[in-house]
Structures are given as C-alpha cells and as structure tokens.
Amino acid sequence: MASPHEDYLRFHQRRYQFLLETVQRVEKVRSGCERILDIGLSYQTLLFQQSFPQASVDTVGYFDHRFTGQLRGQHINFDLNLAADPAAWPVVEPYDIVVMAEVIEHLHTAPSQVLACVASWLRPGGSLVLQTPNPISLGKRLGLLAGRSPFEILRDDPTNPGHFCEYTVADLKRLARQTKLDLTGLWLRNYFGHQNVLYNLACALLPGQLHDGITFTLRKPPL
C-alpha cells in the first residue's frame, strides 16, 4: 500500500513537471536569475533547488518540518492571510522570480491584497508564476450535474484548511490588472492525477476553459 507521501507525489507529479518547465521558461527569458522565492514550502522547493543551483531559493509561509535540513535558503515565517495589513508584510530584498503554486485558493484574505503583498517581493521586471485549480473545469461541472458539490468542507487544521475560494481565468486576469501585474503567459492543463485521453480531448475540443489547472506568468513592470 502506498504511503500518503507517495500518493501525493503521484497525484501532483505532472503538475510539478509543468511548474518546473514554466519557471525554467521564465528563467530563460530573463537569461538567468539570482533569487527565487517559493510561497508555500513543499516538494517543489527541493525541485527548484536542484534545477537552479546557481540561484538562492528562499521560502515564505508556514514552515513544513518534513523538510528540516533539506533547505539551503532562508525561510520567512508569515501567514499570507495577514496580507490585508501592509504594515505586517515582511520586508525582503526583492526577488527575480516568485512562485505561488496551489496557494491562493487556501487563503481567506482578499486575493487583491495577497497579490499586492506578493508583488512587493518582486523586483521591477521580476516575474510571478501563479498556479491554481480551475473552479469551472469539466470535472467540476459534471459533478454539479450529478448533484455533487465540487468543493470540500473546510478542514479543522488551520494551517491546511482546504480551499476557501477558487478563481477562474477571468478572475485572475482582473486581479492582475488591479495589482498592476502584466500577464505574460497563460496555460490551462490537466496535470492532476492520472492521464485520461478522452477527458483531455473533451477539455481541448469543448468551449469554456474546461481544464483542471490554471498556470499564469505575470511580470512586475520595470521602473
């Protein structure tokens, strides 16, 4: 029987691969980077450390003790739900790339306030890679038709409560404009769980942005 750790990695394997490819694409456009900030310490942090040995890879959010001793960068302990108060934002040296993968949906603070905080950690011309589930995916629409809610009940653990709100492509574009971040890339992909050829084909052919996952790249305007 597979462990929860193994099940999690298997479910997110293709998402991690696509996330890494996206960050590499941004890094290539930038012709390298010196500082990366990963919001939400997890397995992808180790992947970034391996893939960008020349860069400082720091993390922010709750500390995950599963990774004690494996990190080479600084960890900033900060609850992003406190982003509503700019006075609480950590003051850091700006980063070339900030990654916020599968985080924003877990926060109950207004996303415009969260993104304003995150943008403050980017240097002018720096890039944000944002990854989040698609609330209007084909799977969730089929679930609704069958009378099932596609959203889980919030969990008891305040450090891992589940999803408070999920955002569509249109929502994220509007939030980017509010935060004065320029959209430089957008991909919709089915990268959760196992591959299903028929499901992928239906998502590609039917109208309505039906894929399960959304990945954005956004840039903070140069001075």
C-alpha positions in Angstrom: 0.0 0.0 0.0 1.3 3.4 -1.0 2.0 6.0 1.7 0.2 9.4 1.8 3.5 10.9 0.7 3.7 8.6 -2.3 0.1 9.2 -3.2 0.5 12.9 -3.1 3.6 12.9 -5.3 2.0 10.6 -7.8 -1.1 12.8 -8.0 1.0 16.0 -8.4 3.8 14.6 -10.5 2.8 16.1 -13.8 1.8 19.4 -12.2 5.3 19.6 -10.7 6.8 18.9 -14.1 4.8 21.6 -15.8 5.5 24.1 -12.9 9.3 23.5 -13.3 9.1 23.9 -17.1 7.2 27.2 -16.6 9.8 28.5 -14.1 12.6 27.4 -16.5 10.8 29.2 -19.3 10.7 32.4 -17.3 14.3 32.0 -16.2 15.4 31.5 -19.8 13.6 34.7 -21.0 15.3 36.5 -18.2 18.7 35.0 -19.1 19.1 33.7 -15.6 18.1 34.7 -12.1 19.8 35.0 -8.8 16.9 35.0 -6.3 13.8 32.8 -6.3 11.0 32.9 -3.6 8.7 29.9 -3.3 5.5 30.7 -1.5 4.3 27.6 0.4 7.3 25.4 1.2 6.7 21.9 -0.3 8.3 19.3 -2.6 8.6 21.8 -5.5 11.1 23.8 -3.3 13.5 20.9 -3.4 12.9 20.7 -7.2 13.9 24.3 -7.6 17.0 23.9 -5.5 18.1 21.0 -7.7 17.2 22.7 -11.0 18.6 26.2 -10.3 21.9 25.5 -8.3 23.2 29.0 -9.1 20.1 30.7 -7.5 19.2 31.4 -3.9 15.9 29.7 -3.3 14.0 31.1 -0.3 10.6 30.2 1.1 7.7 32.0 2.8 4.6 30.8 4.6 4.2 28.1 7.3 7.3 26.0 7.9 6.9 22.4 7.0 9.1 20.3 9.3 9.2 17.4 6.8 11.9 19.5 5.0 14.1 20.4 8.0 17.7 20.2 7.0 16.9 20.0 3.3 16.7 23.7 2.6 19.7 25.8 1.6 17.8 29.2 1.5 16.1 31.4 4.1 12.6 30.6 5.3 10.3 33.6 6.2 7.5 32.5 8.6 4.5 34.5 7.5 0.8 33.8 7.3 -0.4 35.3 4.0 -3.8 35.9 5.5 -2.2 38.8 7.2 -1.6 40.5 3.8 -4.6 42.7 4.5 -2.4 44.8 6.6 0.6 46.2 4.6 2.4 47.0 7.9 2.6 43.3 8.5 4.3 42.5 5.2 7.8 41.1 5.6 10.4 43.5 4.2 12.8 41.5 2.0 15.4 42.0 -0.7 13.4 41.8 -4.0 13.3 38.5 -5.9 13.7 37.8 -9.6 11.1 35.1 -9.6 8.3 34.4 -7.1 6.4 31.1 -7.3 2.9 30.8 -5.8 1.7 27.3 -6.7 -1.6 26.0 -5.3 -1.6 28.5 -2.5 -4.0 31.4 -3.3 -7.1 29.2 -3.1 -6.2 28.3 0.5 -6.3 31.9 1.7 -9.4 33.7 3.1 -7.9 37.1 2.7 -9.0 39.1 -0.4 -6.7 38.0 -3.3 -6.1 41.5 -4.4 -4.5 42.2 -1.0 -2.5 39.0 -1.2 -1.2 39.7 -4.7 -0.3 43.3 -3.7 1.8 41.8 -0.9 3.4 39.3 -3.3 4.1 41.9 -5.9 6.1 43.9 -3.2 8.5 41.0 -3.0 9.3 41.2 -6.8 11.9 43.5 -8.2 10.9 45.7 -11.1 10.8 43.4 -14.2 10.6 40.3 -12.0 8.1 37.5 -12.6 5.4 35.8 -10.6 4.4 32.2 -11.5 0.9 31.5 -10.3 -0.7 28.1 -10.3 -4.2 27.3 -9.1 -7.1 24.9 -9.7 -9.8 25.8 -12.2 -13.3 26.1 -10.5 -15.1 25.7 -13.8 -13.3 22.6 -15.0 -15.2 19.9 -16.9 -14.9 17.5 -13.9 -16.5 20.0 -11.5 -19.3 20.8 -14.0 -20.0 17.1 -14.4 -20.0 16.8 -10.6 -22.6 19.6 -10.3 -24.8 18.0 -12.9 -24.7 14.8 -10.8 -25.7 16.7 -7.7 -22.3 16.7 -6.0 -20.6 19.8 -4.8 -17.1 20.1 -6.3 -15.8 21.9 -3.2 -14.8 20.2 0.0 -15.9 21.3 3.5 -13.1 23.3 5.3 -10.8 21.2 7.4 -10.1 21.5 11.1 -6.4 22.2 10.6 -5.9 26.0 10.3 -2.5 25.5 8.6 -4.2 23.3 5.9 -7.9 24.3 5.8 -8.6 23.4 2.2 -9.9 25.7 -0.5 -11.7 28.9 0.6 -12.2 30.1 -2.9 -11.1 29.1 -6.4 -10.6 31.6 -9.2 -11.4 31.5 -12.9 -9.1 32.8 -15.7 -11.2 35.9 -15.9 -10.9 36.4 -12.1 -7.2 36.1 -12.2 -6.8 38.5 -15.2 -8.9 41.1 -13.3 -6.8 40.6 -10.1 -3.6 41.0 -12.1 -4.8 44.3 -13.6 -5.8 45.5 -10.1 -2.3 44.7 -8.8 -0.7 46.3 -11.9 1.0 43.0 -13.0 1.3 42.3 -16.7 0.1 38.9 -18.0 3.0 37.3 -19.9 1.7 33.7 -20.1 -1.4 31.6 -19.6 -1.9 27.8 -19.8 -4.8 25.5 -19.0 -3.8 21.9 -18.4 -4.9 18.6 -16.9 -1.9 17.9 -14.8 -3.6 16.4 -11.6 -3.8 12.7 -11.1 -3.5 10.1 -13.9 -3.8 10.9 -17.6 -7.2 10.4 -19.2 -7.0 10.7 -23.0 -10.8 11.1 -23.6 -11.1 13.7 -20.8 -8.2 15.6 -22.2 -9.7 15.5 -25.6 -13.1 16.8 -24.4 -11.4 19.6 -22.5 -9.5 20.6 -25.6 -12.4 20.5 -28.0 -15.3 21.8 -26.0 -15.7 25.5 -25.3 -15.4 27.0 -21.9 -11.8 26.7 -20.5 -12.5 23.2 -19.1 -9.0 22.0 -18.0 -8.4 21.3 -14.3 -5.4 23.6 -13.7 -4.5 27.2 -14.5 -0.9 28.5 -14.7 -0.2 32.2 -15.1 3.1 34.1 -15.5 2.9 37.7 -14.6 5.5 40.4 -14.7 6.0 43.5 -12.4 6.5 46.4 -14.8 10.1 47.8 -14.9 10.7 51.2 -13.4 
